[in-house]
Amino acid sequence: MELQALTAISPLDGRYRKQLEELAPYFSEYALIRYRVLVEVEYFIALAGQGIFPLAENLHAPLRRIYQEFTLANAQTIKDTEKITNHDVKAVEYFLKDQLKALDLADRLEWVHFGLTSQDINNTAIPLLWKEALHTSYLPGVTHLVQSLENRSQSWMHVPMLARTHGQPASPTILGKEMAVFVERLQGQLKLLREVPFAAKFGGATGNFNAHHVAFPHIDWVIFGNHFVNEVLGLQRMQFTTQIEHYDHLAAQFDGLKRINTILLDLCKDIWQYISMDYFKQQIKKDEVGSSAMPHKVNPIDFENAEGNLGIGNALYEHLSAKLPISRLQRDLTDSTVLRNIGVPLGHSLLALKSIEKGLGKLILNESKIAADLENNWAVVAEAIQTVLRRESYPQPYEALKALTRGGVINADTIRNFIEGLQVSDDVKAELLAINPSNYTGIFG
């Protein structure tokens, strides 16, 4: 079968292709090849800057156009060469040598990929594409979601709501504050995620610049490598490596993304529960179907879809962060195929973000139901009453409220009659009578 959306094996490239097309410039095979070309070209220019071989400055722009204007046809040429070489990075090298011939640089072909091993290219190209994908696609998406939650939090700060601990009615809260919990958690994890550097390896076959040093011992290759990776590519070069990057910082980013997903899972489950409790209704689209059998159904499918995708993303992040930092001695190949999949959990994470945004946009606050739940649970003010009575040194207030509220009907009249019968001052009685489930919401922030 010819590859298209309907025949793709992965739903990311099939069912959800239109929603995730923005990730193709970073995680497709074409993208990986293009980033490899970018690194090779920039290295060629940087190497010339050491005075090792002549390269007129007016040739920098034509050289950079090789990756700036890189086409699918170019990528296919490299893939065709790979069928012969059975080596993906070597195929990129041969492609670039052909491009140099077209620029009348045939006498400088052997400076392409000079002194490098494949991982000098892979372990700079991959963190570079990963960095740009996060900054261009994922971080704006999650930041927008946090802003959406913050907007709703502010809008719902006037809405008192019955809290539930262990699934049972508990001291009332504010709906907006409960949303602020997720805003604070997400902002905290995003701050941590942004502090993790995008690490890269660049130092030859075993990380020591062996080939570079033996050919040009007068050049400080460590300084060169640091400048090339840190300043030219915008990454952070690790100083002591084997043939491959440690992946410790990359693993930390996966763990950070996993924690963000876990917070979003918690959010989805809570909103799903609020919808089932009728605290939220959902906007209805006339032609949408909630069930093939039950015409009345309007399901919280956006939050359910998000849950599923967040779970898949986390399972993959878990494997990536556990596997990649482990490699036998100076190198084994197990990281290679694994690295090709780093866009998959990000795709599921981004899909979840879009689903949550869509679901939030459908929510309609049902304040009457929320208020009714509060009115039907007057027992929750027992905590307030017994606490004030403790302040007044009233004997065994907890036990008195326990006896009152466990069993029987508890409503406003029950509470009022209890307070009226207390042996306390009229001022304290007035203070207690002013408490109700809608105003016993505490303070925060």
Buried (B, 14 or more C-beta within 10 A) or exposed (E): EEEEEEEBEEBBBBBBBEBBEBBBBBBBEBBBBBBBBBBBBBBBBBBBBEEBBEBEEEBBEEBBEBBEEBEEEBBEBBBEBBEEBEEBBBBBBBBBBEBBEEEEBEEBBEBBBBBBBBBBBBBBBBBBBBBBBBEBBBBEBBBEBBEBBBEBBEEBBEBBBBBBEEEEBBBBBBBBBBBBBBBBBBBEBBEBBEEBBBBBBBBBBBBBBBBBBEEBEEBEBBEBBBBBBBEBBEBBBBEEBBBBBBBEBBBBBBBBBBBBBBBBBBBBEBBBBBBEBEBBBBEEEEEEEBEEEEEEEBBBBBBBBBBBBBBBBBEBBBBBBEBBBEBEEEBEEEBBEBBEEBBBBBBBBBBBBBBBBBBBEBBEBBBEBBBEBBBEBBBBBBBBBBEBBEEBEBEEBEEBBEEBBEEEEBEEEBBBEBBEEBEBEEEBBEBBBEBBBBEBBEEEE
